[in-house]
């Protein structure tokens, strides 16, 4: 939702700024922490607790931090407290996504999602990533998933750009051309 992204943006920017100020491997640590927090926030068992008006903010903070375990440092725990106090736990997935965008821009890399009709061999995947790095002139961190509905080929998403080299995509393009 666009509204959730708007709400999440200042929190993601604050987390990114904190991580940059900490230096070293703090960006990676914050990325892992936000990934964990987002997974917990959207979990089916946590949703009723987040939405329960009977839980005081301090109780929800303790519960959430308890589920996170000892994986969060003091700054990250304080971040959770701020999110709870402002009723923003539900936008943690958007905060995580925005943070990752800022992190990748800072590091000069981009995320790529490669959907393939069949499993891709390691050598082929490495060549595909190398080709994408040349095309986008940056480091590419690729995630590969199998989508049998593509029939054949691949569909690659890098940021807001989609490269559809799948059989399904080509058939859809042919159908559109025939209709026009």
Buried (B, 14 or more C-beta within 10 A) or exposed (E): EEEBBEBBBEBBBBBBEBBBEBEEEBBEBBBBBBBBBBBBBBEEEBEEBBEEEEBEEEEBBBBBBEBBEEEBBEBBBEBBBBBBEEEBBBBBBBBBBBBBBBBBEEEEBBBBEBBBBEEBEEEEBEEBBEEBBEEBEBEBEBEBEEBEEBEEBBBBBBEEEEBBEBEBBBEEEEEEEEEE
